[in-house]
Amino acid sequence: MAEGHRATAMKDLPRLSAEAFAASDKMPLRFVLDQIRSAQNVGSVFRTADAFRLEGLDLCGYTPRPPHRDILKTALGATEHVAWEGHEHTVEAIQGLQSKGYKVLALEQASGATTLEDWAPVPQSRWAVVLGNEVRGCSPEVLSAVDGVLEIPQFGVKHSLNVSVAAGMVCWQAFRSLGPPRA
């Protein structure tokens, strides 16, 4: 370890209470989970939403919802304070967000997509990003309903990332443009 650098124990890090989290400003970003199969992926996205203090999550179709035990296992308590809504149909959730002023983007590999590093959300706007099914991605109906598409450049054989990893990358890019939410 570098001289003069002190590591801080996890127990000594400043943390918000669930009440303070609920009352605090949020990053103007939501995730719309479209037909996600894995409850563990859902729990991981809850945890990422907590870490970046997102506005919330929209769980659509057959995406598992709390209090599913595998969500709770990976969310580590984030389901208790990260706002979420359940929706039967993803397109209706997208349209509802658009009617509230959100610009909704799908995270998908598609022609004409904006690469993630070129996405620069501004603080005066509200964003929602659709994360599609682990195998099929976003449906054609969803792609027709969104305002645009974001793509994470990939150079390997699979051209696929775990949905929770992709969510973290989107949050990091949003943080780079927006900075941290105010306390």
N, C-alpha and C positions, 0 to 999 in steps of 0.2 A: 504494500500500500504506500502511496506517495506520502512523503513527510508532510505533516500539517493537515492531512486529510483524515477526517474522522468518519467512520461509518456510524450510522444511527440504527439502533435496534428497531425492529418492526414495531414493538410495543410503544416506542417513543415517538413514532411519526404522528403528526397532527391528523386527526380524523374528524369528519363531520358525524354528528349523531343522525339517526334516521329523520328526526324532526328538523334538524338544520338542513339536511339534504332536501327535504320536501319544500322548505321555505326559500332555498337559495336559487339564484339564477342558474339556468341550464344552458348548455351548448344548444343552439337552435337546430338540432338534428334529431331525427327519429329513424329507427329501422323498421321496415315492414318485412316480416318474415313470411315468405310465401311458400306454403306446403313443405316446410322443413320436417324431415322425418325424425331426426335424432333429438331426443329431449336433452341430451348432454350438450349438443350444439346450442340449443335454446338457452340453457343455463349459462353457457359460456358467453353468449351475447348479452344476457342480463348483466353478467359480471363486467363486461366491457362497457356497457351503458352506465354502470355505476362508476367505473374508473374515470370516464370522461364526462360524467354528469350530464348525460343526454336527456332530452325532453321525455323520451319514452320509447316504447315498442308497440307495434301492432302485430298481433299473432293471427295469421290468416289460414283458413281452410283447416286441414288436419294437423297443423303445427301444434305440438303439445303445449299445454298451458299449466301454470302453477295451480295446484300444489303437486304436480307430478314428481315422484321421488328422484328421478334422474336429473330433472331440472334443478331441484333443491340441492342435489349433491354437487353440481358444478357451479351453481350460482353463489354458493356460500353466503346466503342471506340477502343477496341483492334483490330478490323478488319481493322482499318486505318493504322496499322504498322506491324502486324504479317503477315509474308509472307504466301500465300496459293496458291495452284493450284487445279484446278478442273479436274477430270478424269471420263471418262465414265465407265471404267472397273477397278475394284480394282486390279486384278491380273496384268494387264498391268502397273499400278502405282507401284506395288511391284517390278516387273521386272525392271522397269526404275530406281528405287532407288537402287536396287542391282547392276545394271550396273554402278552406280555412286559410288559404294563402301560402301553403307549402309548395315548393317546387319539388316534384317527385322524380327521382332518377332511379333507373334499374342498374344494378351492378351485373354486367353480362359482357361476354365477348360478342361483339356485333359490329358490322361495318358502320362507319360514321360515329362510333363511340368516342367520347372524350377520354383520353388516358388520365388515370388518377392523378398523376403528378401535374397535369394541366388544369385540374379542377381547383378553383380558388373561391370558395363561398365567401360572401361578404356578411358582416354582422347584421345588416338591416334585413336579411332574408331568412326564411325558414326552409329547411331541407328535410326530405325524407328519402331514404335509399332502400330500395327493394332488394332483399337478398333471396335468391331463388332456391328451389329444391336442390339438394346435394348432387343428384344425378342428372336431372333434366334442365336445371337452371330456371330462368324466367320463361313463362309461357308466352306464346305469341299475343294472347289477349292482354297480358300485363305489359308487354313491350309496346303495344298499340296505345295503352292508356297513359304511359308515363310521359314526362316532359323532355326526357333525354336519357342517354345511357352513358354510364361510366365503365371503364375497362381497366383492369390491372394487367399491365404487360407481363407476359409469361414466356419463358424461353425453353422450357423443358419438354418432355415427351407428353405428359398428361394434360397440360394446359388447364389445370384445375387446382384450386385451393380449398381448404376446409372453410366452411362458411364463417366460423368464428374467427379464423385468421384473417379472412377478407374484411370482416367487420372491424377488426382492430386497425387494419391498414386504412380503411376509410376514416375512422376516427382520428388517426394520427394526421392524415392530410387535412382534415377539417381543423384540427388544432393548430396546424402550421399556418393556416389562413386566419382563423378566428381568435387564436390565443385561448387561454383558460377562461372558463366562465367566472364571472365575478362572484365573490363570496356571498 
